[in-house]
Amino acid sequence: MFQKITLIALIIAFVSCQKKETVEKDKIKKADWLIGNWENSSPDGVLSENWQKLNDSTFSASSYFIKGKDTLHFETIILAQLGETLTYKATVKGQNEDKPVFFPSTSETDQKLVFENPKHDYPQKITYTKGTNNTLTAEISGNLNGKPSSEKFVMTKK
């Protein structure tokens, strides 16, 4: 009898662990549509974001804005499933002593990802929205110098 109870307890523990692992990976799967090279060309320059999947729980990206031969903005991004939280970690060259800023997700759907850090100076919110015809809109928003501000960047998959 003791052996049967032990066996049942082990099976339940194993199944519970399997289910939790699946739940954790489900959040990062909602961001699969980010994978690829995205670009927005305008008279001001070219904005590019290049996303790749590192493993089942982590994506990485480089984002840069180039005008002519000058790189005006460069950042690296890690999107990772940490426990049951999807976290966006941005490191912008020349800002915050080149240390990363963390934005935990507040909403994940198959069409939209929202990350927020109310303690960050600007932005406090980063939103990615999947559009039609292979487009993506990245929006940064929050309070800048005490006033509400937002910027949208519509990119096309290359």
PLY file of the C-alpha trace (Angstrom):
ply
format ascii 1.0
element vertex 158
property float x
property float y
property float z
element edge 157
property int vertex1
property int vertex2
end_header
0.00 0.00 0.00
2.82 2.42 0.91
4.49 1.76 -2.46
1.28 2.61 -4.34
0.87 5.89 -2.42
4.51 6.80 -3.06
4.12 6.01 -6.77
0.95 8.11 -7.03
2.65 11.01 -5.22
5.62 10.86 -7.62
3.33 10.80 -10.66
1.37 13.80 -9.37
4.60 15.70 -8.66
5.94 14.90 -12.14
2.72 15.94 -13.89
2.56 19.16 -11.84
6.11 20.09 -12.84
5.40 19.35 -16.48
2.31 21.57 -16.50
4.11 24.48 -14.80
6.91 24.36 -17.36
4.35 24.50 -20.17
2.55 27.48 -18.57
5.84 29.37 -18.21
6.76 28.88 -21.85
3.28 29.84 -23.07
3.87 33.54 -22.36
7.03 33.79 -24.46
5.26 31.91 -27.27
2.82 34.82 -27.54
5.79 36.93 -28.68
6.88 34.57 -31.51
5.59 37.06 -34.08
8.40 39.47 -33.09
11.05 37.16 -34.57
12.59 38.63 -37.70
13.98 41.89 -39.07
11.78 44.99 -38.87
12.46 48.35 -40.47
11.08 51.87 -40.86
12.68 54.20 -43.40
11.92 57.91 -43.26
13.63 61.15 -44.28
14.97 61.29 -40.71
16.78 57.94 -41.05
16.30 54.20 -40.77
14.99 52.46 -37.64
15.66 48.72 -37.44
14.85 46.03 -34.89
16.21 42.54 -35.40
14.68 39.85 -33.17
15.94 36.30 -32.76
15.00 33.36 -30.57
17.84 32.28 -28.28
15.98 29.37 -26.65
12.51 28.33 -25.40
12.38 31.16 -22.87
14.54 33.97 -24.26
14.55 36.26 -27.30
17.12 38.94 -28.06
17.05 41.99 -30.28
19.16 44.88 -31.41
17.46 48.16 -32.16
19.19 51.01 -33.90
18.46 54.29 -35.66
20.84 55.35 -38.42
20.90 58.70 -40.21
23.34 58.70 -43.11
26.45 57.04 -41.71
25.74 57.97 -38.08
24.17 55.61 -35.55
22.07 57.97 -33.43
20.53 55.29 -31.18
21.57 51.75 -30.32
20.00 49.40 -27.80
20.05 45.72 -27.01
16.92 43.99 -25.77
16.40 40.70 -23.98
12.85 39.39 -23.76
12.80 36.55 -21.25
10.33 34.33 -19.49
11.39 34.56 -15.84
9.15 32.28 -13.81
5.65 33.27 -14.83
6.61 36.83 -15.84
7.65 37.98 -19.28
10.34 40.66 -18.85
11.69 43.18 -21.36
15.26 44.22 -20.51
16.59 47.19 -22.50
20.18 48.46 -22.49
20.63 51.75 -24.35
24.17 52.73 -25.28
25.12 55.97 -23.53
22.17 55.94 -21.10
21.80 54.73 -17.49
25.57 54.08 -17.35
24.96 51.36 -19.99
23.06 49.31 -17.39
19.82 47.52 -18.34
16.35 48.75 -17.40
13.69 46.10 -16.69
10.07 46.33 -17.84
7.85 43.46 -16.60
4.89 42.61 -18.80
1.46 43.82 -17.76
-0.40 42.24 -20.70
0.37 39.57 -23.31
-1.90 38.57 -26.17
-1.24 37.11 -29.62
-1.50 40.66 -31.04
-0.08 42.93 -28.33
2.63 42.95 -25.67
2.72 45.63 -22.96
5.66 46.21 -20.59
5.71 48.78 -17.79
8.16 50.24 -15.30
6.53 53.23 -13.54
9.82 54.06 -11.76
11.80 54.60 -14.96
12.33 58.22 -16.06
11.13 57.70 -19.66
9.51 55.72 -21.09
7.44 54.05 -18.40
5.52 51.91 -20.91
6.58 49.97 -24.02
3.95 48.43 -26.28
4.40 46.19 -29.31
1.35 45.65 -31.52
1.18 43.19 -34.40
-0.39 44.87 -37.42
-1.65 43.72 -40.79
0.53 43.22 -43.87
3.65 42.25 -41.89
3.74 45.42 -39.80
4.57 46.03 -36.18
4.01 49.17 -34.13
6.36 49.88 -31.26
5.17 52.61 -28.91
6.96 54.19 -25.99
4.98 56.36 -23.60
4.83 57.90 -20.17
5.62 61.19 -18.49
8.55 63.15 -19.87
9.56 66.21 -17.87
6.21 66.06 -16.05
4.11 65.94 -19.23
2.45 62.96 -20.95
4.38 61.91 -24.03
4.36 59.06 -26.55
6.08 58.07 -29.76
4.98 55.42 -32.26
7.21 53.59 -34.70
5.56 51.52 -37.44
7.92 48.94 -38.91
7.61 46.46 -41.76
9.04 42.95 -41.71
11.95 42.52 -44.13
0 1
1 2
2 3
3 4
4 5
5 6
6 7
7 8
8 9
9 10
10 11
11 12
12 13
13 14
14 15
15 16
16 17
17 18
18 19
19 20
20 21
21 22
22 23
23 24
24 25
25 26
26 27
27 28
28 29
29 30
30 31
31 32
32 33
33 34
34 35
35 36
36 37
37 38
38 39
39 40
40 41
41 42
42 43
43 44
44 45
45 46
46 47
47 48
48 49
49 50
50 51
51 52
52 53
53 54
54 55
55 56
56 57
57 58
58 59
59 60
60 61
61 62
62 63
63 64
64 65
65 66
66 67
67 68
68 69
69 70
70 71
71 72
72 73
73 74
74 75
75 76
76 77
77 78
78 79
79 80
80 81
81 82
82 83
83 84
84 85
85 86
86 87
87 88
88 89
89 90
90 91
91 92
92 93
93 94
94 95
95 96
96 97
97 98
98 99
99 100
100 101
101 102
102 103
103 104
104 105
105 106
106 107
107 108
108 109
109 110
110 111
111 112
112 113
113 114
114 115
115 116
116 117
117 118
118 119
119 120
120 121
121 122
122 123
123 124
124 125
125 126
126 127
127 128
128 129
129 130
130 131
131 132
132 133
133 134
134 135
135 136
136 137
137 138
138 139
139 140
140 141
141 142
142 143
143 144
144 145
145 146
146 147
147 148
148 149
149 150
150 151
151 152
152 153
153 154
154 155
155 156
156 157
